[in-house]
């Protein structure tokens, strides 16, 4: 049974930021990372807000992904501004960091680790939230989870339906400045998220339709955007595909590839999207016995053999991502062999504790996560 479906309001196209007019903000905080600030996108958000009479201040977010300490510092800055509207402009880590800080700003009495999907946070009594993605990958502009790193290297997976933005602004010019490797990494995240959304236990006809559309659009738009970064038609299509995949994954949940990538992240400098692009095909092989019939029903976008051959979907994913420079194995990506030798059990335990594990169509044990990690390191087909 479909229990719920959540989505923000969307504004798409070169005039997307005009949707900031009429929101009635009095004190707006624009949360950006330094790179986005240098590109002049702060002005795109400031102008419509100031025309409506709002005061606007910038809150620069720290790079490197949200941590408990950095989100608390950002929350303190939001408090100084007394923001009643938060506009996050940037990639997935910027948006998720701003979402986590939103919780700490609105509810300083609640620690991030104590938040559950049932916690009544009442965030909008303090401020509303707008997300404008600068990458086409994570779909954080449509999501209600935030990954926050703790001092010991583990990750708090904050999940609250209240985190769904009020508005998502999809301006295709924003990701046009991305270097090709980042287009590839974020595009890999899009592809794997869509495949996982099709596979999870929480999937529904609504999320399936979005995931299939995301994959169909990405199949053409991702290679074009990679080759021609200034191709705004490809950028717009890819931006939409990322939002579709984000909506699908947000409502259907993410799976074991997500769990393993998050668990492995603290052990390596390989970007999250790149890790996900490597791990996704191996997890697709692992999931095959539980989803073969469903894959067959999605043959129009996954390929005619997706429901008949255990490796067909994995190879289709690699055929799309490989030409973009996504390696086939963790070893090729530069993950140190000592991670596999010395930290495999730790990574497997982290993955097993992730929310993505419970939503996966097969629930991996710690031993199976360790075997998946080994397969992805060596490039061995997953047959267990």
VENDAZI-V604682 format. One record per pair of residues at least 6 apart in sequence whose C-alpha atoms are under 8 Angstrom apart, sorted by the first residue. I is the first residue (numbers start at 1). GAP is how many residues later the second one is. Records with the same first field share a line. If there is no record, write none. Layout:
I->GAP  GAP
This chain:
2->202
4->247
5->246
6->155  158  241  245
7->135  136  157  158  240
8->134  156  157  158  159  160
9->156  157  158  159
10->157  158  159  160
11->6  8  156  157  158  159
12->157  158  159
13->157  158  159  223
14->157  158  159
15->156
16->153  154  155
17->27  28  31  152  154
18->30
19->150
20->25  28  29
21->27  28  30  31
22->30
24->28  30
25->24  27  29  59  60
26->27  28  29  57  58  59
27->27  28  29  30  54  55  56  57  58
28->21  26  27  28  29  53  55  56  57  58  59
29->27  28  29  30  49  52  54  55  56  57  58
30->12  15  26  27  28  29  56  57  58  59
31->27  28  29  30  55  56  57  58  63  67
32->10  26  27  28  29  56  57  58  62
33->27  28  29  30  56  57  61
34->26  27  28  29
36->6  53  54
41->48  133
42->16
45->42
46->10
49->6  7
50->6
57->24
59->15  18  19
61->9  13  33  36  37
62->8
65->28  29  32  83  84
66->27  28  30  31  81  82  83
67->30  81  82  83  84
68->80  81  82  83
71->26  27  29  30  33
72->29  32
74->24  27
75->26  27  29  30
76->29
78->27
79->26
83->43  44
84->42  43  44
85->42  43  44  45
86->16  41  42  43  44
87->42  43  44  45
88->6  7  10  41  42  43  44  45
89->6  42  43  44  45
90->42  43  44  45
91->42  43  44  47
92->41  43  45  46  47  48  49
95->36  38  45  46
96->44  49  50  51
97->49  50  51
99->47  64
100->12  46  48  58
102->21  25
103->7  9  18  20
104->6  7  8
106->15  16  17  19  20  21
107->14  16
112->44  46
113->43  44  45
115->43  44  45
116->42  43  44
117->42  43  44
118->42
119->41
121->41
122->40
123->39
128->37  38
129->36  37  38
130->35  36  37  38  39
131->10  34  36  37  38
132->9  36  37  38  39
133->6  7  8  35  36  37  41  42
134->40  41
135->39  40  43  48  51  104
136->39  47  50  51  54  102  103  105  106  107
137->48  49  50  51  52  53  102  105  109  136
138->48  51  52  55  104  108
139->51  103  104  105  106  107  108
140->106
141->23  24  27  102  105
142->22  23  26  101  104  105  108
143->20  21  22  103  104  107
144->15  16  17  18  19  20  106
145->12  13  14  15  18  105
146->11  12  13
147->8  9  10  11
148->7  8  9  10
149->6  7
150->6
153->113
154->109  112  196
155->107  108
157->197  198
170->69  70
171->65
172->60  63  64  67
173->59  62
175->60
176->53  54  55  56  59
177->52  53
178->51
179->50
180->46  47  49
181->143  144
183->39  42  43
184->38  42  90  137  140  141  142
185->86  87  88  89  92  141
186->87  88
187->31  35  55  86
188->85  86  88  89  133  138
189->84  85  87  88
190->24  51  52  55  56
191->23  24  27  54  86  126
192->65  84  85  88
193->52  53  56  61  65
194->17  18  20  21  51  52  54  55
195->16  20
196->53  58  59  61
197->6  10  11  14  48  51  52  55  56  57  58
198->9  10  13  14  54
199->88  92  95  161  162
200->52  53  54  55  159  160  161
201->51  158  159  160
202->49  50  51  157
203->45  48  49  50
204->48
206->42
207->40  41  42  44  45
208->40
210->34  35  37  38
211->33  34  37
212->86  89
213->28  31
214->26  27  28  30  31
215->26  86
216->85
217->20  21  24
218->19  20  23
219->101
221->13  14  16  17
222->12  16
223->97  101
224->7  10
225->6  9  10  13
226->98
229->6
253->103  106
254->101  102  105  106
255->100  101  102  103  104  105  106
256->27  95  100  101  104  108
257->19  22  23  26  99
258->18  98
259->91  92  93  95  96  97  98
260->19  87  88  90  91  109  113
261->11  14  15  18
262->10  89
263->84  85  87  88
264->83
265->6  7  10
267->72
268->67  68
269->66
270->63  64  65
274->52
275->55
277->44  49
278->48  49  50  51  52  98
279->97
280->34
281->32  33  34  36  37
282->32  90  93  94  99  100
283->89  99
284->29  30
285->25  26  28  29  96  97  98
286->96  97  98
287->73  74  75
288->19  22
289->21
290->71  72
291->16  70
292->14  15  16
293->14
294->13
295->7  11  12
296->8  9  10  11  12
297->10
299->6  7  8
302->11  14
303->9  10  13
305->7  8
306->6  7
311->70
318->10
322->6
327->6
328->48  51
329->47  48  49  50
330->46  47  48
331->6  46  47
340->33  34  37
344->26  29
345->21  25
347->23
348->18  19  21  22
349->17
351->6  15  18
352->12  13  14  17
357->6  7
372->10
375->6  7
